[in-house]
Amino acid sequence: MQAGSKEWGNLSASLEFVAERKFRLDSRVLDIGCYTGSLISDLSQTGFSDVYGVDVDSHAVARGQKLYPALEARITSYDGVTLPFAEATIDVVTMFDVLEHIPNVEKFLSQQVQRVLKPGGTLVFQTPNKYTNIPWEILIHKSFTKYKSYHMSLQSYRSLKRLLQVAGFMDIKIGKRDIVNSYYLDPLRKYLGVAALPIAVVFNKLPVALSTNYWGYCKKQEGQKFS
């Protein structure tokens, strides 16, 4: 990641999570909510030859096009409603720290993500647990309502699984990742001080349903038509 390419979310963990799926390097990958495009840049550097990113933030996109000139034409802004890709043209869709920001997320998944994915294509995602994220957002913003303006589609483990099922996905896998690292501990220490580490250790041992973030992937059914 180049200087000036500040991203939202844990970029290194996202890159690692995609790598663990062992997709073919000629897979056509679309990162929804790419911000400046650092993830697709990193994927490109690891060998993926057909990568694209879209984001509703046109300023972040413009900055990304300057940061990664080789990918300028592949980092684009869009309206947040209609993905600018033809039907069944994408092998892998990634959505890291994105699902929670989409107002009508079920419609977007069933009508847009399903539309652009090839039959058997994969959706890879990460999204926060509503039951841990809401208290955290209240703590850092000192407001009981501010989070609702940007995290309008937070999910629990059960609601996330149902959301993906209703949107037409199969082979749904939802897990968790280690949070005892600087990405999580640094902000925790800012607000919780010395209690940050023991709290992170405890949450790290909780079952997936109670984890702070859900990491997962699922597939579009073979022969399935988008809604």
C-alpha positions, 0 to 999 in steps of 0.5 A: 500500500502506497503512502497516502492510500489510507484505507478503511478496514484491515487491508492486510487481513483482507488480502490474506483472507482472499489468498487463503481461498486459493482462487485462480490468478486469472479470476476476474475479481471485483472489489466493491467498496474499494475506496482508493483501490489498495486491495486490488493493487495488492492483489495485482502485485500478488499475481491477479491479472484481472482486478477491478474496484468500485466505490461511491466515494468519487474523491477516494476513487480519484485519489486511487487512480493517481496512486495506482496509475496502472489500474486507473481505468479499473478503479471507478466510482458508481452510484451505489445502486447499479454495478457497472458490469455486465451479467455473469462476468465476475468470478470473485466479488469482495466486500470488506467492511461494506455490507453494513453500509448498504441501506437495502443490502438484501436487494443489492446482494440478490439483484446486483452481486448475483447479477454480475457473478458467474454461476458458481462465482464466489462472494468474499466478505467481512462485516462487523457483529452488530452486538459488539459494533453498536456499543463500540460506535456509541463509545467512540462517538458518544452518541446513541444514534450517530452510527445509524447514519453509516451502519444501517445494515449491521448483522448478527451471525444468524441474520447474516446467514439468513441474509445470504440465503435469502439473497440466493447464495449457497455453501455459506461459510462464516468464521472469525479471525485473530483480533489480538494484534495492533490493528484492533489493540491500538484503538482499543487502548485509546478508549479502554487503556490497559483493559484493551489486551485482556478484553481482546483475549477474551473476545478472541476465545468466544465462538464465531457468533459472538466474535467482533467481526464475521469473515466469510464466503459463499457461492452463487448457485450454478444456473441461478438467475439473478432476481 
